[in-house]
Amino acid sequence: MKNDFTSIAYLKRGSAVQQQVYQILTQQQVLRPLQVFTPVVVGTYPLDIAIETSDIDIACQFDTLEVFQHVVQTNFGRAEGFTTTVFNCCNTPTYVANFVLGGFPIEIFAQAVPVTEQYGYRHMLIEHRILEEKGEEFKTQIIAYKKAGLKTEPAFAQVLNLDGDPYEALLAYFL
């Protein structure tokens, strides 16, 4: 099934946990203040491979880091467990905010790079395609590796027997 991951509408008709995520995002109006930053929910929830410790990942693009920081701080700064960090990822200034809403941990990841070019989004599309091709048994294996402590990309690399850096290996998987 082809999902338009740039909208959260697919979550509304997804699994029970995806529907919960949809409710949290809409009831708490998480995406509304981020609209100008093209927010996209990425990662395990869109792929329906989330485990108990998974967070709702939201990728965004900013033009000005300070403006983005202000919007996030103003709208989510009072949320439970709110923390932020700024660092370089892929030679790009990166902002991450973490907090909890409605019992779900949320991570906002932002760079001055279009969301569709960020690793998180690109990995999700590749992982989605792999899950579609490989089926339920493969998905079960990925979830088992995640429950054993692996992050998503290393879990995919393990099940697919990919060598080297799992993040780079996934990006090259369909080349």
C-alpha positions in Angstrom: 0.0 0.0 0.0 1.3 3.4 -1.0 1.2 5.9 1.9 1.6 9.7 1.5 3.9 10.1 4.5 3.8 13.9 4.2 0.3 13.8 5.7 -0.7 11.9 8.9 -4.1 10.8 7.4 -2.8 7.2 6.9 -2.3 6.9 10.7 -6.0 7.5 11.2 -6.8 4.2 9.3 -3.7 2.3 10.4 -3.1 -0.1 13.3 -4.4 0.5 16.8 -1.2 2.2 17.9 -1.0 4.3 14.7 -4.5 5.5 15.4 -3.3 6.4 19.0 -0.5 8.4 17.5 -2.9 10.1 15.2 -5.1 11.0 18.1 -2.2 12.4 20.2 -0.9 14.5 17.2 -4.3 15.9 16.4 -5.8 16.4 19.9 -2.6 18.0 21.2 -2.2 19.9 17.9 1.5 19.0 17.8 1.9 19.6 14.0 0.0 22.9 13.8 2.7 25.3 15.2 5.2 23.4 13.0 3.4 23.8 9.7 5.7 26.4 8.3 8.6 24.0 8.9 7.0 21.1 6.8 6.7 18.6 9.6 6.6 14.9 8.6 6.2 12.0 11.0 9.0 9.6 10.3 10.4 6.4 11.7 8.8 3.5 13.5 5.2 4.6 13.9 4.6 5.3 10.2 6.1 1.9 9.4 4.1 0.2 12.2 7.2 -1.3 13.8 7.2 0.7 17.0 8.0 -1.0 20.3 7.2 0.2 23.8 10.3 2.5 23.9 9.7 4.1 20.5 9.1 7.8 20.2 7.1 9.7 17.7 9.7 11.2 15.4 8.8 14.5 13.6 11.2 15.8 11.0 11.2 19.5 10.1 13.1 22.0 8.0 14.0 25.4 9.2 15.5 28.4 7.5 16.6 30.1 10.7 17.6 27.9 13.6 16.8 30.6 16.2 13.2 31.1 14.8 12.6 27.3 14.9 14.0 27.1 18.5 11.7 29.9 19.6 8.6 28.2 18.0 9.4 24.8 19.6 10.2 26.3 23.0 7.0 28.5 23.0 4.7 25.6 22.0 6.3 22.6 23.8 8.7 24.0 26.4 6.3 23.3 29.3 5.7 19.6 28.2 6.9 16.8 30.4 10.6 16.1 30.1 11.3 18.9 27.6 14.9 19.0 26.5 16.7 20.4 23.5 20.1 20.0 21.9 21.9 21.6 18.9 24.7 19.7 17.1 26.1 19.0 13.7 24.8 16.0 11.9 25.9 15.2 8.3 27.9 18.6 8.5 24.6 20.4 9.0 23.4 22.3 12.1 20.7 20.1 13.7 18.1 20.8 16.4 16.4 18.1 18.4 13.7 18.6 21.0 12.4 15.7 23.2 9.3 15.7 25.4 6.3 13.6 26.3 2.6 14.3 25.4 -0.3 12.0 26.2 2.1 9.3 27.4 4.1 9.2 24.1 7.7 10.4 23.9 8.1 12.8 21.0 11.3 13.9 19.2 11.4 16.8 16.9 14.4 16.7 14.5 15.1 19.7 12.4 17.7 20.8 9.9 18.1 23.5 7.2 17.6 20.6 4.7 14.3 19.7 3.0 12.6 17.0 5.0 12.4 14.7 1.9 16.3 14.9 1.7 16.9 14.2 5.4 18.2 10.7 6.3 15.2 9.9 8.6 12.7 10.4 5.8 14.9 8.7 3.2 15.5 5.7 5.5 11.7 5.4 6.2 10.9 5.3 2.5 13.4 2.5 1.9 12.4 0.6 5.0 8.7 0.9 3.9 9.5 -0.5 0.5 11.5 -3.4 2.0 8.7 -4.2 4.5 6.2 -4.2 1.6 8.4 -6.6 -0.4 9.5 -8.9 2.4 6.2 -9.3 4.3 5.0 -10.0 7.9 7.7 -12.5 8.9 10.4 -10.0 8.0 8.5 -7.3 9.9 8.4 -9.6 12.9 12.1 -10.2 12.8 12.7 -6.4 12.7 10.5 -5.9 15.7 12.3 -8.7 17.6 15.7 -7.1 16.9 14.4 -3.7 18.0 13.0 -5.3 21.3 16.5 -6.8 21.8 17.9 -3.3 21.8 18.9 -2.5 18.2 17.9 0.8 16.5 15.8 0.5 13.4 18.5 0.8 10.7 20.9 -1.6 12.4 17.9 -4.1 12.8 17.2 -3.9 9.0 20.9 -4.3 8.3 21.1 -7.3 10.5 18.1 -9.1 9.0 19.2 -8.1 5.4 22.8 -9.2 6.1 24.1 -5.7 5.1 27.8 -4.9 5.7 29.3 -1.7 6.9 27.5 1.3 8.3 23.8 0.3 8.5 22.6 3.9 7.8 24.6 4.2 4.6 24.0 0.5 3.6 20.2 1.1 3.7 20.5 4.2 1.5 22.3 2.1 -1.1 20.0 -0.9 -0.8 18.0 -0.3 -4.0 20.9 1.1 -6.1 
